[in-house]
């Protein structure tokens, strides 16, 4: 299907400037990722119905995002039909946006809520399947998906604020000086073996960058350090952390210097400023947040109003942009309206038009989370 035949509605047009006007920029990191990365988990039943996914709406959304300069896509085999849907859409748009104009980032190793397979044979098979689904002969990034479910568990607590792993509790989290190359068990070896297979595929030109994703920041840091200090491995190219640069929890900012200096990670991507839909008026029923955190979020939304998601996205963008080396922010986008809203939030940050009301709103909301005991608090994973 040629791009010229795609139906266009007024909401599909970029708002306030001509088509060759200013776009979402590529950042200065080694991968030259855009400031906003398109979270294609939106093309799964975790977030949208089959009717939505099979309609023309996702195609119009992707086209608008590309026209805005959002030219990197984050997906996974775990996200149901996401890779297939995204591959078909990008083929439909190939005349306007050839393969060289955007980056594709996918994940391997996780295939269900509790189904993981990090064997080298499966990792290769999975990546080859992703290439087929995405209709490309290479992917720009492949991550090992949710490494904490496979790695040997080393941490004194499963939930809470884990920032003490960077100092007083470093040894308990496996992060003490001298522990850099310590393989803690069979799980760690499985992660290393899977990463080694991705390095082979990188050498073959099938993958450009390889990395890891997960929720617990200390686990991500420990594994990234382990990989960097275990020959013949090279340091992680890119690391994706989700739900840790948002209004409820921004502890990623404390960990970034350690990812960069101790683990030599080249690129850090922050994902899910709405914390997998938690920071919305209708969080998904499967969300792992405990009832008291859900209630604190509902109280925060009630205190601010229905545009709470815009406040939350703006906060994450401001924090990501203010860092010494600005971080790419992966955001799930389901409709042209959501693309416009994301770009609007980004413009407020880059134009320095964030209002005092916005900052007061952020402070108000964070006080609600703090009073409830959930500011900078992480749920257990796994």
HELIX and SHEET records of a PDB file:
HELIX    1   1 UNK A    3  UNK A    5  5                                   3    
HELIX    2   2 UNK A   10  UNK A   12  5                                   3    
HELIX    3   3 UNK A   40  UNK A   43  5                                   4    
HELIX    4   4 UNK A   50  UNK A   53  1                                   4    
HELIX    5   5 UNK A   57  UNK A   68  1                                  12    
HELIX    6   6 UNK A   82  UNK A   92  1                                  11    
HELIX    7   7 UNK A   99  UNK A  101  5                                   3    
HELIX    8   8 UNK A  120  UNK A  134  1                                  15    
HELIX    9   9 UNK A  147  UNK A  149  5                                   3    
HELIX   10  10 UNK A  163  UNK A  166  5                                   4    
HELIX   11  11 UNK A  186  UNK A  203  1                                  18    
HELIX   12  12 UNK A  217  UNK A  228  1                                  12    
HELIX   13  13 UNK A  252  UNK A  261  1                                  10    
HELIX   14  14 UNK A  291  UNK A  304  1                                  14    
HELIX   15  15 UNK A  308  UNK A  322  1                                  15    
HELIX   16  16 UNK A  336  UNK A  350  1                                  15    
HELIX   17  17 UNK A  356  UNK A  372  1                                  17    
SHEET    1   A 9 UNK A  36  UNK A  39  0                                        
SHEET    2   A 9 UNK A  72  UNK A  74  1                                        
SHEET    3   A 9 UNK A 103  UNK A 108  1                                        
SHEET    4   A 9 UNK A 139  UNK A 144  1                                        
SHEET    5   A 9 UNK A 207  UNK A 214  1                                        
SHEET    6   A 9 UNK A 238  UNK A 242  1                                        
SHEET    7   A 9 UNK A 267  UNK A 271  1                                        
SHEET    8   A 9 UNK A 328  UNK A 332  1                                        
SHEET    9   A 9 UNK A  36  UNK A  39  1                                        
END                                                                             
